[in-house]
Amino acid sequence: MELFEVGGAIRDELLGLTVNDRDWVAVGATPEQLIAAGFTPVGRDFPVFLHPVTREEVALARTERKSGRGYHGFLFHAAPDVTLEQDLARRDLTINAMARGADGRLVDPFGGRRDLEARVLRHVSPAFAEDPVRILRVARFAARFTEFHVAPETLALMRRMVADGEADALVAERVWQEIARGLMEARPSRMFELLRDCGALARLLPEVDRLWGVPQRADYHPEIDTGVHLMMVLDMSARLNASLAVRYACLGHDLGKGTTPADVLPRHLGHEGRSVELLRELSERLRVPNDCRELAEVVAREHGNVHRSEELGAAALLRLLERCDALRKPQRFEDVLLACECDARGRLGHEDDVYAQAARLRTALAAALSVDTALIARQAQEQGASGPRIGEAIHAARGRAVAQSLEAA
């Protein structure tokens, strides 16, 4: 039995990047031999074990054969006669199909090191086409490795896979998993641009795909094209180290602009409400986590009002805070503000603007939260108020506090 370190760890070492996770392949072994050596079995679909000391994952060398549509349609063969090169041949990209033995020797049968140096994302073999998840993985790697380009033959293969309907076989959970990981990469726009280039975006996220070619008012959006603007917003969210929830909110904030009637373009009156409806459908379809979908809906509905908040008086500011549920969830409101800042700065020539609206809204929120609601309620009760009247008294007190804070600013 021989153990080889494989995959992403080798790639990242050669790129000079920090390696966080290491994966291993056992060649010439049986499950019984690994268990006898103290390895713990954990794999459900194929034999994977945890190393008795490092607890890193060790998989038996295996081959696979396509048996149906989608990424579940595979039959695996793991046995002592499967060679390391056969195991590496089933991997997606050449840069992920390298291994290193215990003696430090690099095993690179498909030119992964060459492609790393050339900054190329290239598929290992025609078997790439058997797994539609690989379309998403390549797009995610494009977002992570921003200096790499996709080999023309790999892009052509991805396009054929989409045309053959392979992307339609992807299940929602896996699509969301890969989209979420891509959103958290260094340049998320590259993931969506590549998915669009190969045709997969129209199949998986048509609400996003239809934004390209939709014009906006040039006085506010010098970049004009709504799809281009969205890509700038996503990259700004990465620049500002935003959370996944914020980045998903950025992705969905303008979906309604893709359904604006052509005869009213480039104005997009009412797009906020349409964005919320489309977001709900998208979030339901992809089974997006609640924290992401809830924040995204608030941002889609209110981002225009947040942008215009410097024009609002105390009463209107308080109503905006209440609609955003900022009084109950002030930390989430910080995420709302960050998503709106990404939107404002995700415009041509505005990348380094100061988003002054955020400071004013924070001041207003702090003032509203400073109100002693228990004291106001008790005073209202002493004056004979009850039920909704108490709520009105609290609202009025908060409004006065907000007004005072604005006058003092």
Secondary structure, DSSP 8 states (H G I E B T S, - for coil): -EEEEETHHHHHHHHT------EEEEES--HHHHHHTT-EE--SSS-EEE-TTT--EEEE-EEEEE-SSSTT-EEEEE-TT--HHHHHHTSSBGGGS-EE-TT--EE-TT-HHHHHHHTEE-BSSGGGGG-THHHHHHHHHHHHSTT-EE-HHHHHHHHHHHHTTGGGG--HHHHHHHHHHHHTSS-THHHHHHHHHHTHHHHH-HHHHTTTT-B--TTT-TT-BHHHHHHHHHHHHHHTT--HHHHHHHHHTTGGGGGS-GGGTT--TTHHHHHHHHHHHHHHHHT--HHHHHHHHHHHHHHHHHHTGGG--HHHHHHHHHHTTTTT-HHHHHHHHHHHHHHHHSSTT-TT---HHHHHHHHHHHHHHTS-HHHHHHHHHHTT--THHHHHHHHHHHHHHHHHHHHH-
